[in-house]
Amino acid sequence: RDRLLFKDGKTHAFTCEPFHNVVQHHVLEDDGATFEALRDPAESKMDFLASEDRWCRPVMVRTGPDGALWVADMYRYMIEHPQWLPQNGKDELLPHYREGDDKGRIWKITRSPEPPKHGTGLGSSNGWQRDKTQMQLAWSGEKVAIENLLKSKQPQTRAQAAWTLLAMKKLSTTTCLELLADASPHVREQALQVAEKMEWKDNESLSLQKTLTKLVNDKDAKVQLQLACTLGELKGDWAADLLAQQLRGAPAGSSLQGAALSSVMPHLEGVCTRFPESATPENNQVIGMLFRCALAVKNEQAIATLLSHQGAQKHATELLAVLDEKGLSLSAFTQQVTSAEAQQGLKKMADLLHTAAEEVKAAKEAPPMAAVALLASDREHREMVKTLLPELWKKSANTEVLRLVAKLQPKEGPEFLLAGWNERTPAVRVQIIETLLSSDAWTLALLQRPEAKSCDAALRARLTKHPKKEIAKQAAAVFADATSATRAAVVEKFKPALKLTGDAAKGKTMFAQVCISCHKLDGVGIELGPDLRSVVQHDAEKLMNSILDPSAIIEPGFMAYHCTLKNGEQLYGVIATETSASLTLKMAGNLTKSVLRSEIASLQSTGTSLMPEGLEAALTPQSLADLIAYLKVPK
C-alpha cells in the first residue's frame, strides 16, 4: 500500500508460508471480474523472502507508516499445532512444543535508507498514513478539509475521502453521483458500495437510476460485478430492470451471473416479469434458477409470472426439472398452489405434457425426441418413457437417448446398452461405460460382463479405487492381470530405458497414444492434467517415475475424488474449483460438472492421482525413452 518498494503502479501481494520459511510475492493483474496472480519475473529462482533457518516462521506482512514492508516472524522450532499431528508425531515432537515461545523478530524491508516521499494525510500514497488520517478526520468532523480531497489526483484518496464523509454522515447524494461517474473504475466500484448505505429520496432516486443504468455496460468487469451486488441493496422497480438486463447479458456460470442472482430475492417478482422469454440454453438456465428462488420463498406471484413465460415448450423442461429436484411431479405441485394465475400457467404445462404423450403414442416410427425429453422431465410420465428407451437406443444409439437412460435408470439398462458392443465406435463405447458408471448397481453389472475389459487405464484406476468396497474388490479381480505388479517392480523393470537414446519424433507419436486423454502438448490433447511444458527441466528418472508411478508424488489439485450425489449419480475427477456452496469437478474427456454441496451425499478422496497406473502396458523401455526425449524438448 505504497510506492516505496515498487513504483510500477501495480498491486503487489505477499503471502506468508511459515511452514516453508518463505514469503511469496505475486503481481496481481486484472482478469475480468477477478485477478490473476503472476510471480515477479525478478524472483523466478528465489522467493521474495526465503530462509534456510528452519526456525524462520513468517506469519504476517504489513505496509508500515514509513512505506517499508514489515514481516512478523514468530521464530519457532515447530509451527504446527500439536492437535493436528498424528500420534507418533505428537510423541516425537513433545519436547519441542514450546521451543521459541520466548523469541520472535520483525523484518523491515526497504529499498533505500532515504526518507520516503509519500506525502501526508489522505493525500499520501501510503495506506497506513491514509487510514490514520481518516480516523482523525472522522473524530474531528472537519468536513471542508475532506471535501477538497475528493478532487485529488489519486483514486485511492478520492475513494477514502468519500468513505470518511459517509462515516461522518456528511456525504451528499450529489457527491456520490459524481463518484459513480468517476474516471477511475476503482472509484466507481467503491462509490457503488457507498451508494448502498445512503438514503435516496424519490427525486434523487431517478438520478441514481440514470447513473446506474450507464454502469450496466461499464467497460470494467469489476464495476459490473459490484453493480450486481449493490442492486440487491437498493429499492425501486428500476433495480429489477437493471438486474434483468445484467442476467440477460451475463455468461452462464460467470461471477456476474452469480452476483446478480444473489441480489434477486428483494426484486424477485420484478426480475421474473422483465426477464426475456427466448428459449436459449442460457435463458432456460436462468429461468430455472429464478424458479428455484420463487419456490424457496413460496412466492406464487413470481411462480405465476415464470409459468406464463413458457409457450411452445420454451421453458417447460427446465421448470419440470426444478420440480423434480424437489421430489414433485407437475400434478403434485399443482395441488399445492393456490394462486389462480399460477394455476392457469400450470394448466398450460399440463396441456403440453398431454400433447407430448399423444405425439409419442401416435408416432409410427421413432417418436419426436423433444416430446420424449419433456415427458422424461415429469415424474408421472417416466414409466412411459422407460418402456421406449430400449427400442430408441437400438435404432439410434445417440447421446440424447443415452442421456435419458442415465437420468431414468431403467432396470434393463445394462443389457440393452451393451447389446451390439462390437458394432459400437470407441467414442460411443466410452459414453456407454460412463453411463453405466453413474450407478453403483450398473457398475457391478458392467464388471460382470466381458465388456468391462474395454475399460482403459484411467477407468480401471477409477474402479479399483472405488469408495464402495464391493465394487473395488470386484474391479481388482476383473483387472487382476493389469494391476498385479507393484509400482516399484514396474519402475525397476523399465530402468534400462534410462540408458537408451530416445527419439523425440517417435516420442511424440507415443504421447498421442498414451497421454493425450489427460495432457495437452504442442496443441494436441486435453488439458486435464498438469501443464507438461514445465517438465522440460526434470531429469529422465523423475519423468520415468511420474509416468509409471503417478501416485508417488501427486501435484496439488490433481488428487482424484469419488463424488456421490444424493440422486445416486457417481462422479470421478479432480476438484477444479470450489466455494462454500459448490464445487466443480473436472473429469475424463475434459468434461466439467458443477454441483451444489447440498446435492452431495459423499465426497471421498482416493488418495491417488487422477493419472492412472498401468500405462506400462502400452510401453516398452525404448518407447518410454522416446517419450521422455519428447517431453524434454522445450515447447
VOGU-3710 file (C-alpha; in Angstrom, 3 decimals, decimal comma):
1> rdrllfkdgk> 0,000/0,000/0,000  2,741/2,400/-1,025  5,164/3,150/-3,850  8,404/2,981/-1,870  9,303/-0,582/-2,857  7,516/-0,797/-6,218  6,882/2,195/-8,454  5,139/0,389/-11,325  1,618/1,298/-10,136  0,600/-2,359/-9,912
11> thaftcepfh> -0,870/-4,276/-6,992  1,687/-6,441/-5,211  0,536/-9,253/-2,934  2,635/-11,029/-0,310  1,756/-14,400/1,174  3,421/-15,853/4,249  4,297/-19,545/4,156  5,597/-20,247/7,680  5,883/-23,984/7,107  8,222/-23,464/4,139
21> nvvqhhvled> 10,068/-20,493/5,707  9,247/-18,093/2,859  7,210/-15,058/1,898  5,886/-15,312/-1,652  5,421/-12,272/-3,865  2,861/-12,045/-6,679  1,910/-9,218/-9,004  -1,870/-9,011/-9,420  -3,158/-8,349/-12,929  -6,798/-7,637/-13,721
31> dgatfealrd> -8,583/-10,655/-15,180  -12,184/-9,654/-15,801  -14,140/-9,649/-12,558  -11,232/-11,136/-10,659  -7,423/-11,117/-10,668  -4,574/-13,226/-11,952  -1,563/-13,665/-9,701  1,784/-13,768/-11,520  5,144/-14,409/-9,974  7,513/-11,465/-10,280
41> paeskmdfla> 9,978/-12,391/-13,063  12,807/-10,990/-10,955  12,125/-13,747/-8,401  11,923/-16,719/-10,755  14,562/-18,717/-8,853  14,131/-17,461/-5,286  11,143/-16,330/-3,259  10,910/-12,709/-2,120  11,971/-13,711/1,394  13,445/-17,168/1,928
51> sedrwcrpvm> 15,436/-18,602/4,790  17,468/-21,763/5,317  16,840/-21,353/9,041  14,050/-23,827/9,775  13,005/-21,730/12,782  12,084/-18,820/10,483  8,269/-18,588/10,546  6,915/-15,509/8,698  3,238/-15,184/9,640  2,175/-11,623/8,768
61> vrtgpdgalw> 3,126/-8,868/6,310  2,074/-5,214/6,574  2,996/-1,908/4,954  4,380/0,359/7,666  3,943/4,135/8,078  7,372/4,607/6,537  6,458/2,707/3,371  8,633/-0,262/4,258  7,330/-3,812/4,308  7,244/-5,227/7,843
71> vadmyrymie> 7,268/-9,016/8,282  6,386/-10,644/11,600  8,458/-13,783/12,167  7,286/-15,998/15,064  10,639/-17,837/15,068  9,593/-21,230/16,438  11,011/-24,726/16,211  7,620/-26,020/15,070  4,690/-24,119/13,621  2,113/-26,929/13,532
81> hpqwlpqngk> -0,386/-27,123/16,359  0,077/-30,484/18,118  -3,646/-31,171/17,859  -3,290/-31,769/14,114  -0,296/-34,102/14,294  -0,595/-37,911/14,126  0,064/-39,650/17,414  3,609/-40,698/16,501  4,337/-37,072/15,555  2,977/-35,833/18,874
91> dellphyreg> 5,151/-38,269/20,773  8,283/-37,406/18,792  7,874/-33,625/18,985  6,538/-33,369/22,538  9,832/-31,911/23,919  9,780/-29,183/21,278  6,186/-27,895/21,572  7,181/-24,626/23,269  10,637/-24,083/21,827  10,872/-20,475/20,686
101> ddkgriwkit> 7,932/-19,093/22,671  10,331/-16,523/24,114  11,571/-15,498/20,676  10,314/-13,677/17,622  11,506/-10,929/15,320  10,282/-8,362/12,819  11,939/-7,880/9,447  11,900/-4,418/7,893  12,259/-4,493/4,110  13,004/-1,239/2,347
111> rspeppkhgt> 14,556/-0,270/-0,944  16,632/2,626/0,307  17,625/4,209/3,636  16,436/7,566/2,290  13,321/9,027/3,965  10,183/8,039/1,994  8,441/10,691/-0,079  4,849/9,623/0,063  3,100/12,776/1,244  0,931/13,117/4,283
121> glgssngwqr> -2,706/12,743/5,257  -5,360/11,295/2,957  -3,311/12,525/0,029  -0,474/10,183/0,949  0,454/7,219/-1,243  0,936/5,283/1,997  -2,105/3,280/3,093  -1,203/3,365/6,799  -0,936/7,186/6,701  -4,296/7,494/4,938
131> dktqmqlaws> -6,015/5,167/7,405  -4,781/7,080/10,457  -5,674/10,424/8,891  -9,129/9,095/8,099  -9,617/8,175/11,753  -8,515/11,627/12,923  -10,738/13,450/10,414  -13,737/11,336/11,363  -13,141/12,232/15,002  -12,659/15,946/14,340
141> gekvaienll> -15,511/16,361/11,868  -13,546/18,716/9,548  -15,794/18,349/6,511  -14,201/21,089/4,393  -10,743/19,544/4,581  -12,110/16,225/3,391  -14,226/17,614/0,536  -11,126/19,168/-1,015  -9,616/15,680/-1,204  -12,448/14,474/-3,444
151> kskqpqtraq> -10,617/16,286/-6,273  -7,307/14,515/-5,552  -5,389/13,044/-8,475  -5,066/9,775/-6,541  -8,085/7,434/-6,979  -7,475/5,853/-3,570  -7,596/9,275/-1,922  -10,906/10,168/-3,612  -12,438/6,864/-2,543  -11,185/7,075/1,034
161> aawtllamkk> -12,401/10,667/1,335  -15,886/9,520/0,304  -15,908/6,773/2,926  -14,739/9,255/5,558  -17,599/11,656/4,743  -20,032/8,738/4,842  -18,798/7,738/8,308  -19,375/11,349/9,423  -22,853/11,276/7,773  -21,831/14,301/5,694
171> lstttclell> -21,655/12,764/2,210  -24,229/14,282/-0,152  -26,056/12,272/-2,802  -24,764/14,727/-5,407  -21,177/13,874/-4,479  -21,973/10,164/-4,570  -23,406/10,516/-8,091  -20,248/12,294/-9,187  -18,133/9,482/-7,790  -20,270/6,922/-9,624
181> adasphvreq> -19,209/8,660/-12,840  -15,553/8,950/-11,814  -12,885/8,298/-14,445  -11,322/5,557/-12,289  -13,126/2,177/-12,259  -11,781/1,599/-8,752  -13,556/4,741/-7,521  -16,776/3,773/-9,321  -16,616/0,366/-7,651  -16,194/1,943/-4,219
191> alqvaekmew> -18,918/4,526/-4,928  -21,404/1,718/-5,602  -20,742/0,302/-2,142  -21,156/3,791/-0,657  -24,464/4,224/-2,522  -25,881/1,144/-0,768  -25,540/2,864/2,604  -27,166/6,190/1,684  -30,769/7,338/1,828  -32,123/8,187/-1,635
201> kdneslslqk> -35,258/10,316/-1,750  -37,756/9,971/-4,603  -36,348/12,825/-6,704  -32,786/11,611/-6,108  -33,682/8,025/-6,925  -34,322/8,948/-10,578  -30,829/10,430/-10,875  -29,365/7,313/-9,273  -31,281/5,133/-11,720  -29,931/7,027/-14,728
211> tltklvndkd> -26,393/6,872/-13,393  -26,507/3,152/-12,590  -28,080/2,350/-15,963  -24,866/3,569/-17,589  -22,868/1,187/-15,401  -24,720/-1,917/-16,660  -22,380/-1,927/-19,652  -19,388/-0,444/-17,857  -16,070/-1,283/-19,516  -14,708/-2,604/-16,232
221> akvqlqlact> -15,932/-6,084/-15,245  -15,402/-5,412/-11,538  -17,715/-2,390/-11,700  -20,391/-4,561/-13,345  -19,930/-7,181/-10,644  -20,255/-4,628/-7,844  -23,336/-3,136/-9,524  -24,983/-6,580/-9,457  -24,267/-6,850/-5,726  -25,373/-3,282/-4,997
231> lgelkgdwaa> -28,740/-3,621/-6,785  -29,787/-6,170/-4,181  -29,457/-3,459/-1,520  -31,434/-0,771/-3,379  -35,156/-0,217/-3,570  -37,346/0,569/-6,568  -38,752/-1,289/-9,572  -35,970/0,085/-11,734  -33,446/-2,017/-9,785  -35,267/-5,134/-11,048
241> dllaqqlrga> -34,949/-3,750/-14,591  -31,196/-3,411/-14,268  -30,812/-6,849/-12,675  -32,787/-8,440/-15,507  -30,506/-6,678/-18,004  -27,432/-7,996/-16,228  -28,795/-11,532/-16,068  -29,605/-11,382/-19,769  -26,048/-10,460/-20,693  -24,075/-12,412/-18,077
251> pagsslqgaa> -22,228/-15,513/-19,362  -23,530/-18,768/-17,897  -21,755/-19,711/-14,689  -19,903/-16,406/-14,518  -19,232/-14,374/-11,392  -21,524/-11,687/-12,779  -24,402/-14,139/-13,120  -23,845/-15,402/-9,578  -23,727/-11,875/-8,178  -26,911/-10,854/-9,999
261> lssvmphleg> -28,748/-13,962/-8,779  -27,608/-13,232/-5,216  -29,392/-9,864/-5,468  -32,613/-11,214/-6,968  -34,672/-12,008/-3,866  -35,727/-8,433/-2,925  -36,757/-7,874/-6,573  -37,912/-11,396/-7,461  -41,292/-10,600/-8,983  -39,909/-7,685/-10,970
271> vctrfpesat> -36,979/-9,679/-12,373  -39,263/-12,598/-13,294  -41,570/-10,208/-15,124  -38,789/-8,495/-17,048  -36,645/-11,494/-17,928  -36,848/-12,348/-21,681  -38,700/-15,409/-22,949  -36,215/-16,652/-25,543  -35,510/-20,387/-25,305  -31,718/-20,309/-25,465
281> pennqvigml> -29,958/-22,776/-23,105  -28,541/-19,845/-21,127  -32,003/-18,282/-20,710  -33,534/-21,596/-19,712  -30,857/-21,996/-17,046  -31,599/-18,576/-15,547  -35,353/-19,227/-15,698  -34,711/-22,418/-13,720  -32,688/-20,525/-11,116  -35,395/-17,891/-10,756
291> frcalavkne> -37,969/-20,667/-10,372  -35,871/-22,203/-7,570  -35,812/-18,830/-5,819  -39,572/-18,470/-6,152  -40,178/-21,988/-4,814  -37,825/-21,412/-1,885  -39,861/-18,458/-0,590  -43,225/-19,712/-1,933  -43,728/-16,552/-3,998  -46,718/-17,601/-6,090
301> qaiatllshq> -46,800/-14,311/-7,987  -43,250/-14,909/-9,234  -44,108/-18,539/-9,973  -47,134/-17,447/-11,995  -45,035/-14,966/-13,947  -42,462/-17,606/-14,871  -45,122/-20,120/-15,817  -46,731/-17,602/-18,134  -43,405/-17,331/-19,985  -43,405/-20,857/-21,237
311> gaqkhatell> -45,131/-21,364/-24,548  -44,343/-23,955/-27,184  -42,226/-25,829/-24,609  -39,775/-22,909/-24,214  -39,016/-23,407/-20,546  -41,218/-26,365/-19,616  -38,398/-28,920/-19,431  -36,305/-26,664/-17,190  -39,224/-25,904/-14,852  -40,175/-29,579/-14,605
321> avldekglsl> -36,544/-30,418/-13,780  -36,658/-27,944/-10,894  -39,847/-29,557/-9,577  -38,152/-32,940/-9,879  -35,321/-31,682/-7,638  -37,991/-31,029/-5,015  -39,435/-34,524/-5,470  -42,576/-33,156/-7,121  -44,460/-34,053/-10,273  -46,416/-31,368/-12,082
331> saftqqvtsa> -49,743/-32,644/-10,797  -48,463/-32,861/-7,192  -47,174/-29,291/-7,366  -50,459/-28,080/-8,858  -52,282/-29,281/-5,747  -50,040/-27,108/-3,565  -50,578/-23,859/-5,486  -53,446/-21,561/-4,547  -52,956/-18,630/-6,941  -55,417/-18,661/-9,834
341> eaqqglkkma> -52,827/-17,116/-12,128  -50,279/-19,776/-11,217  -52,884/-22,497/-11,684  -53,529/-21,162/-15,181  -49,827/-21,434/-16,040  -49,663/-24,957/-14,625  -52,669/-25,910/-16,730  -50,747/-24,844/-19,842  -47,822/-27,029/-18,794  -50,169/-29,974/-18,202
351> dllhtaaeev> -51,559/-29,473/-21,700  -48,026/-29,558/-23,097  -47,373/-32,871/-21,347  -50,649/-34,297/-22,632  -49,850/-33,214/-26,192  -46,362/-34,698/-25,939  -47,776/-38,017/-24,688  -50,219/-38,143/-27,598  -47,433/-37,412/-30,091  -45,336/-40,245/-28,696
361> kaakeappma> -48,234/-42,703/-28,774  -49,168/-41,742/-32,320  -45,636/-41,998/-33,720  -45,341/-44,922/-36,155  -41,561/-44,781/-36,303  -39,272/-43,079/-33,807  -41,196/-40,637/-31,574  -40,064/-36,990/-31,558  -37,191/-36,693/-29,058  -38,340/-33,260/-27,873
371> avallasdre> -41,622/-34,811/-26,717  -39,823/-37,774/-25,122  -37,418/-35,465/-23,254  -40,307/-33,335/-21,985  -42,158/-36,395/-20,658  -38,972/-37,670/-19,003  -38,795/-34,436/-17,023  -42,077/-35,186/-15,226  -42,169/-37,850/-12,561  -45,594/-39,175/-13,546
381> hremvktllp> -44,648/-39,802/-17,173  -41,309/-41,523/-16,658  -42,501/-45,112/-16,691  -43,932/-44,485/-20,141  -40,578/-43,141/-21,344  -38,645/-46,042/-19,785  -40,559/-48,523/-21,955  -39,458/-46,614/-25,064  -35,741/-46,448/-24,308  -34,596/-49,963/-25,399
391> elwkksante> -36,067/-49,514/-28,875  -34,889/-45,911/-29,166  -31,351/-46,967/-28,275  -31,432/-49,860/-30,720  -32,467/-47,575/-33,589  -30,349/-44,504/-32,883  -27,700/-45,107/-30,178  -27,289/-41,338/-29,893  -26,210/-39,232/-26,940  -29,712/-37,801/-26,464
401> vlrlvaklqp> -31,121/-41,254/-25,745  -28,106/-42,131/-23,616  -28,692/-39,012/-21,519  -32,264/-40,168/-20,831  -31,065/-43,665/-19,952  -28,630/-42,223/-17,412  -31,344/-39,997/-15,968  -34,140/-42,580/-15,687  -32,004/-45,665/-14,892  -34,315/-48,328/-16,371
411> kegpefllag> -33,756/-51,725/-14,756  -32,711/-53,402/-18,003  -30,316/-50,580/-18,918  -27,024/-52,538/-18,848  -28,435/-55,284/-21,074  -29,674/-53,107/-23,923  -26,817/-50,611/-23,708  -24,183/-53,346/-24,052  -26,034/-55,201/-26,796  -24,182/-54,908/-30,099
421> wnertpavrv> -20,984/-53,832/-28,316  -18,728/-54,957/-31,153  -20,536/-52,598/-33,525  -20,007/-49,505/-31,363  -17,373/-46,902/-32,152  -14,734/-46,066/-29,494  -16,445/-42,747/-28,712  -19,837/-44,415/-28,187  -18,246/-47,146/-26,060  -16,772/-44,523/-23,727
431> qiietllssd> -20,190/-42,852/-23,413  -21,860/-46,173/-22,631  -19,341/-47,060/-19,932  -19,607/-43,578/-18,362  -23,394/-44,017/-18,265  -23,071/-47,417/-16,575  -20,647/-45,984/-14,013  -23,262/-43,397/-12,968  -24,938/-46,047/-10,797  -23,432/-48,497/-8,302
441> awtlallqrp> -25,814/-51,272/-9,407  -24,984/-50,690/-13,058  -21,249/-50,554/-12,275  -21,471/-54,013/-10,703  -23,441/-55,233/-13,705  -20,724/-53,938/-16,043  -17,977/-55,680/-14,056  -19,817/-58,983/-14,506  -19,708/-58,588/-18,287  -16,765/-59,189/-20,666
451> eakscdaalr> -17,184/-55,633/-21,986  -15,581/-54,395/-18,755  -12,220/-55,398/-20,230  -12,637/-52,467/-22,636  -12,030/-50,003/-19,813  -8,853/-48,002/-20,313  -6,202/-47,452/-17,646  -7,956/-44,368/-16,255  -11,278/-46,160/-15,845  -9,581/-49,192/-14,315
461> arltkhpkke> -7,856/-46,992/-11,753  -11,165/-45,299/-11,010  -12,917/-48,615/-10,393  -10,183/-50,280/-8,353  -10,132/-47,191/-6,076  -13,937/-47,030/-5,803  -15,268/-45,977/-2,361  -17,665/-48,955/-2,368  -15,547/-51,909/-1,244  -17,668/-54,413/-3,161
471> iakqaaavfa> -17,054/-52,586/-6,438  -13,338/-52,046/-5,765  -12,886/-55,744/-4,894  -14,680/-56,964/-7,998  -12,802/-54,488/-10,209  -9,478/-55,673/-8,774  -10,425/-59,246/-9,666  -11,553/-58,326/-13,193  -8,423/-56,291/-13,931  -6,003/-58,504/-11,962
481> datsatraav> -3,835/-59,197/-14,985  -3,141/-55,487/-15,445  -2,708/-54,498/-11,806  -0,847/-57,397/-10,225  2,628/-55,856/-10,478  3,604/-53,412/-7,779  4,681/-49,958/-8,897  8,189/-50,481/-7,544  8,592/-53,644/-9,629  7,326/-51,863/-12,737
491> vekfkpalkl> 9,740/-48,981/-12,269  12,626/-51,416/-11,772  11,664/-53,286/-14,929  11,804/-50,111/-17,025  15,055/-48,703/-15,606  17,022/-49,836/-18,715  15,117/-47,090/-20,575  17,294/-44,518/-18,793  20,364/-45,802/-20,631  18,717/-45,772/-24,066
501> tgdaakgktm> 18,831/-42,916/-26,551  15,333/-41,601/-27,121  13,865/-40,396/-30,415  11,711/-37,299/-29,761  9,798/-37,711/-33,039  8,763/-41,250/-32,082  8,088/-39,993/-28,579  5,556/-37,522/-29,954  3,708/-40,426/-31,562  3,781/-42,325/-28,268
511> faqvcischk> 2,469/-39,223/-26,460  -0,507/-39,203/-28,836  -1,189/-42,848/-27,987  -0,999/-42,850/-24,194  -1,055/-39,272/-22,896  -3,449/-37,058/-24,863  -6,545/-38,156/-22,941  -5,264/-36,127/-19,968  -2,443/-33,861/-21,185  -2,035/-31,256/-23,898
521> ldgvgielgp> 1,284/-30,525/-25,574  2,130/-28,888/-28,906  -1,568/-28,136/-29,408  -2,578/-31,815/-29,136  -4,545/-33,420/-26,310  -6,824/-32,465/-23,420  -5,902/-30,116/-20,569  -6,975/-32,306/-17,670  -3,612/-32,995/-16,029  -0,711/-30,628/-15,262
531> dlrsvvqhda> 0,892/-28,484/-17,951  3,779/-30,606/-19,230  5,748/-27,670/-20,604  7,146/-27,313/-17,101  8,729/-30,798/-17,026  11,459/-29,935/-19,544  13,896/-29,351/-16,682  13,096/-32,627/-14,919  15,679/-35,382/-15,215  14,847/-38,589/-17,054
541> eklmnsildp> 14,491/-40,673/-13,893  11,946/-38,293/-12,376  9,916/-38,347/-15,584  10,018/-42,151/-15,689  8,802/-42,374/-12,071  5,987/-39,888/-12,746  4,794/-41,912/-15,748  4,983/-45,354/-14,169  4,144/-44,488/-10,544  1,907/-41,382/-10,830
551> saiiepgfma> 0,616/-41,521/-7,271  4,037/-41,457/-5,623  4,060/-37,664/-5,824  0,727/-36,006/-6,582  0,755/-32,449/-7,827  -1,590/-30,108/-5,858  -5,021/-30,039/-7,429  -4,729/-33,437/-9,158  -5,869/-35,787/-6,404  -8,761/-37,925/-7,649
561> yhctlkngeq> -12,123/-37,844/-5,849  -15,228/-40,001/-5,924  -18,321/-37,819/-5,583  -21,707/-39,438/-4,978  -24,738/-37,198/-5,446  -27,939/-37,600/-3,490  -29,726/-38,724/-6,670  -27,300/-41,664/-6,877  -25,134/-40,290/-9,675  -21,419/-41,111/-9,417
571> lygviatets> -18,746/-38,621/-10,490  -14,979/-39,141/-10,614  -12,375/-36,471/-11,215  -10,315/-33,683/-9,690  -11,751/-30,674/-7,897  -11,109/-27,796/-10,295  -12,715/-25,039/-8,214  -14,721/-24,855/-5,013  -16,645/-22,347/-2,945  -18,514/-22,620/0,326
581> asltlkmagn> -21,675/-23,529/-1,616  -20,458/-25,586/-4,584  -17,565/-27,328/-6,266  -16,628/-28,089/-9,860  -15,222/-31,462/-10,861  -13,056/-31,876/-13,929  -13,393/-35,374/-15,343  -12,028/-37,586/-18,095  -12,837/-36,370/-21,596  -12,303/-32,777/-20,448
591> ltksvlrsei> -15,821/-32,748/-19,021  -16,656/-30,448/-16,123  -19,612/-30,519/-13,802  -20,542/-28,042/-11,075  -22,587/-29,345/-8,160  -24,005/-27,692/-5,077  -22,642/-29,014/-1,806  -26,246/-29,598/-0,748  -26,539/-32,105/-3,650  -23,551/-34,177/-2,486
601> aslqstgtsl> -24,140/-37,350/-0,500  -20,439/-38,126/-0,096  -17,095/-36,822/-1,309  -14,122/-39,117/-0,829  -10,502/-38,761/-1,878  -8,960/-41,851/-3,444  -5,536/-40,900/-2,126  -4,203/-41,390/-5,641  -3,520/-39,263/-8,673  -6,134/-38,934/-11,385
611> mpegleaalt> -3,381/-40,128/-13,729  -3,878/-43,887/-13,910  -1,429/-46,634/-13,136  -0,819/-49,299/-15,743  0,474/-47,184/-18,636  3,417/-49,594/-18,881  1,079/-51,986/-20,710  1,418/-49,740/-23,760  5,148/-49,093/-23,373  8,496/-50,749/-23,928
621> pqsladliay> 11,777/-49,463/-22,495  12,622/-47,961/-25,898  9,216/-46,287/-26,382  9,473/-44,919/-22,829  12,905/-43,475/-23,672  11,364/-41,915/-26,807  8,510/-40,410/-24,777  10,907/-38,943/-22,208  13,021/-37,451/-25,021  9,914/-35,746/-26,436
631> lkvpk> 8,872/-34,375/-23,036  12,328/-32,852/-22,550  12,183/-30,882/-25,814  11,415/-27,199/-24,957  7,933/-26,255/-26,208
//
